[in-house]
Amino acid sequence: MEVERVMLEPPPPRAVDEPDWDQLSDAELGLAFAQGADGSLEESFRRWGTLVNTLAWRLLGDPGEAEDVTQQVFVAAWRGRHTFAPDKGSLPAWLVGSTKHRVVDKQRARGREVRLVRAAVEEAAEKERDEAPELETDRLLLATEIARLPDPRRSILRLAFYDGYTHAEISEQLGLPLGTVKSHARRALLHLRERLTTS
C-alpha cells in the first residue's frame, strides 16, 4: 500500500530556473533572454533563427554570407543582451534590426573591395593617360596583373570580376572554404592596388 501511495503522488514541480520554453510567450522569452536565463539563447535561435537567416539571405543574395550574419546576430545579441529593453520592443524585432545592421556592414565591405580595384584602375589610368589614353590599355594592364597572381588568387579574381560569381559560388566551384576565398580575394585586391598604383 505504501508503494502505491508513493506512485500516485504527482511529480515534483519544475524548478523555477527551468522554464518550459514551449509554454512561454515571445514576450516572456524576451524577458528571460534579457535576464540571461540559461536556455533562452537556444530557444530564441529555435524560434527566430530562420527569420534572421532568411532576411539576411534575401538582402545579401548569398547563403554563405547569410549564415555568417545569422551567427553574428545571435552571438552579438547574447553578449549585448543587457542593452535589450523588453518594455520598449520585442526580441524578434530587436534581432531583425540587428540583422539589417549586419547586412549593411557586409554590403559596405563588398563595396570597399570593389572600390579598391576601381580606384587602382583609375589611378593607373591617370598615370597612363598622357601616353596611352585608351581604356583598353587599362584593361590589359589589369588583366596582366591578375594573370601574374598565384593560384588560387588568380582564379578567384577571374571568377569574381570576369564571370560575376559570388564568394559562396567561388567557394563551391573551387572547393575552398568560404573564409579562405574571402581572405585570398582581399589580399589579391590589396596586391593589385599596390601594383597598379606603383607601376
Secondary structure, DSSP 8 states (H G I E B T S, - for coil): -HHHHHHHS------TTS--GGGS-HHHHHHHHHTT-TTHHHHHHHHHHHHHHHHHHHHH--HHHHHHHHHHHHHHHHHTGGG--TTTS-HHHHHHHHHHHHHHHHHHHHHHHHHHHHHHHHHHHHHHTTT---HHHHHHHHHHHHHHS-TTHHHHHIIIIIS---HHHHHHHHT--HHHHHHHHHHHHHHHHHHHHH-
